[in-house]
C-alpha cells in the first residue's frame, strides 16, 4: 500500500467511525459554532480590528489579515485543481442531510482550518502567552470540520500546513519590508513579546 492509499484508508476509516457512532447534540452545536465562526473568518477579523486600534500592534493586524487572505487564495486555488468531493458525498448523503451548508465538490484542503492555523500562527509568533489557546482553538476548528463530515482528516492536516506556511511567509516578508523606509506603516517594532 503506497502512502497515498494509506492516507485515504485512514481518512475513510475516521469518517466511517464518526458516521456510524452518530452525533451528539452538544458536540453538534459546538461544531456548528466553529463552522460559522470559520466561514466568515470572524475570530481573525475581530482580532485584526482589536489589534488595529493600538499603534504598536497595528503591523500585527496587517500581518494577521494578510496571512488569512493568503490562505484563502491558496486554498481556493488548490481546491480548484483537486476538486475532491466532501466525505458526506462518499457516504451517500446530500446537502439536505447536513448540519451545515457546504459546496459538495471542494474538500481539499480545509479553508476553515487554514485560516484558523494562519491566525494561530501569527498570534503565537507575536504573543507567546497565547500559544496554547490559539493553537487549541485552531485544532478544534479543524476537528469540528471532520466531525461535521465536510472534511477528511487529510484535508484538515493540509489546511493546517497551508495556514502555518502562509503565516510564516507573511511574517518573513513583513520583517523584510520593515527594513525599507517606503513601508512606514510597518515601522513599529515587530519583535516577539516575552
C-alpha positions in Angstrom: 0.0 0.0 0.0 1.5 3.3 -1.0 1.4 6.4 1.2 -1.5 8.0 -0.7 -3.6 4.8 -0.3 -2.7 4.7 3.4 -3.8 8.3 3.9 -7.0 7.6 2.0 -7.7 4.5 4.0 -7.2 6.4 7.3 -9.5 9.2 6.1 -12.2 6.8 5.2 -11.9 4.8 8.5 -12.2 8.0 10.6 -15.2 9.3 8.6 -17.0 6.0 8.8 -16.4 5.8 12.5 -17.9 9.3 13.0 -20.8 8.4 10.8 -21.6 5.1 12.5 -21.3 6.4 16.0 -23.9 9.1 15.3 -24.0 12.7 16.5 -24.2 14.3 19.9 -26.4 17.3 20.5 -23.7 19.3 22.4 -20.9 18.3 20.0 -23.2 19.2 17.1 -23.7 22.7 18.5 -20.1 23.2 19.2 -19.0 22.1 15.8 -21.6 24.3 14.1 -20.3 27.3 16.1 -16.8 26.6 14.9 -18.2 26.3 11.3 -19.9 29.6 11.3 -17.0 31.4 13.0 -14.7 29.9 10.4 -17.0 30.6 7.5 -16.7 34.3 7.9 -13.2 34.3 9.4 -14.9 36.1 12.4 -12.1 35.5 15.0 -9.4 36.7 12.7 -11.4 39.8 11.7 -12.3 40.7 15.3 -8.7 40.1 16.4 -7.4 42.2 13.5 -9.7 45.0 14.3 -8.7 44.9 18.0 -5.0 44.9 17.1 -5.5 47.8 14.7 -6.6 50.3 17.4 -3.2 50.2 19.1 -0.4 51.8 17.1 2.2 49.3 18.4 0.1 46.3 17.3 -1.2 47.7 14.0 1.5 46.0 12.0 0.5 42.7 13.6 -3.1 43.3 12.5 -1.9 43.9 8.9 0.2 40.7 9.1 -2.8 38.7 10.5 -5.2 39.8 7.8 -2.6 39.3 5.1 -2.0 35.8 6.3 -5.7 35.0 6.4 -6.1 36.4 2.9 -3.1 34.4 1.6 -4.6 31.2 3.0 -7.9 31.9 1.4 -6.2 32.4 -2.0 -4.0 29.4 -1.7 -6.8 27.0 -0.5 -9.1 28.3 -3.3 -6.5 27.6 -6.0 -5.8 24.1 -4.6 -9.5 23.3 -4.3 -10.0 24.3 -7.9 -7.1 22.0 -9.0 -8.0 19.0 -6.8 -11.9 19.0 -6.8 -12.1 16.4 -4.0 -15.7 15.7 -3.1 -16.6 16.1 0.6 -16.9 13.0 2.8 -20.6 13.1 3.1 -20.9 12.6 -0.6 -18.9 9.4 -0.3 -21.4 8.3 2.4 -24.3 8.8 0.1 -25.7 11.9 1.9 -26.9 15.1 0.4 -26.5 18.7 1.4 -30.0 18.5 2.9 -28.8 15.8 5.4 -26.0 18.0 6.7 -25.9 20.3 9.8 -24.1 23.0 7.8 -24.3 24.1 4.2 -21.2 23.5 2.1 -20.0 23.2 -1.5 -20.0 19.4 -2.1 -17.2 19.4 -4.6 -14.3 21.2 -2.8 -13.0 19.4 0.2 -9.2 19.5 -0.1 -7.7 21.4 1.7 -9.9 22.8 4.6 -10.2 26.6 4.2 -11.6 27.0 7.7 -8.6 25.1 9.1 -6.1 27.0 7.1 -7.5 30.4 8.3 -7.6 29.2 11.9 -4.0 28.0 11.8 -2.8 31.1 10.0 -4.4 33.2 12.8 -3.0 31.0 15.5 0.5 31.1 14.0 0.6 34.9 13.8 -0.8 35.2 17.4 1.7 32.6 18.7 4.6 34.3 17.0 3.9 37.7 18.5 2.2 36.8 21.7 3.8 33.8 23.3 1.4 33.6 26.2 -1.4 33.0 23.8 0.2 30.0 22.0 -1.8 27.3 23.8 -5.2 28.9 23.5 -4.6 30.0 19.8 -3.4 26.5 18.7 -6.2 24.8 20.7 -8.9 26.9 19.0 -7.3 26.2 15.6 -7.2 22.5 16.3 -10.8 22.5 17.5 -11.9 24.3 14.3 -10.2 21.5 12.2 -11.7 18.7 14.3 -15.2 20.3 14.0 -14.9 20.1 10.2 -14.1 16.4 10.4 -16.9 15.8 12.9 -19.4 17.6 10.6 -18.4 15.2 7.8 -17.4 18.1 5.5 -13.6 17.3 5.5 -11.4 14.3 5.7 -8.5 14.3 8.3 -6.0 14.8 5.5 -8.0 17.9 4.3 -7.6 19.4 7.8 -3.9 18.4 8.0 -3.3 20.1 4.6 -5.3 23.1 5.7 -3.2 23.4 8.9 0.0 23.2 6.8 -1.2 25.9 4.4 -2.2 28.2 7.2 1.1 27.8 9.1 3.2 28.1 6.0 1.3 31.2 4.7 1.5 32.9 8.1 5.2 32.3 8.5 5.8 33.5 4.9 3.8 36.7 5.5 5.7 37.3 8.8 9.0 36.8 7.0 8.2 39.3 4.2 6.8 41.8 6.7 10.1 41.7 8.6 11.9 42.3 5.3 9.6 45.2 4.4 10.0 46.7 7.8 13.7 47.4 6.9 12.6 49.5 3.9 11.6 53.2 4.7 8.9 53.2 2.0 6.8 50.9 4.2 6.5 53.2 7.2 3.2 51.7 8.2 5.1 48.6 9.2 7.8 50.6 11.1 6.6 49.9 14.7 8.7 47.2 16.3 7.6 43.7 15.3 9.7 41.8 17.9 8.0 38.9 19.7 6.8 39.7 23.2 8.3 37.8 26.2 
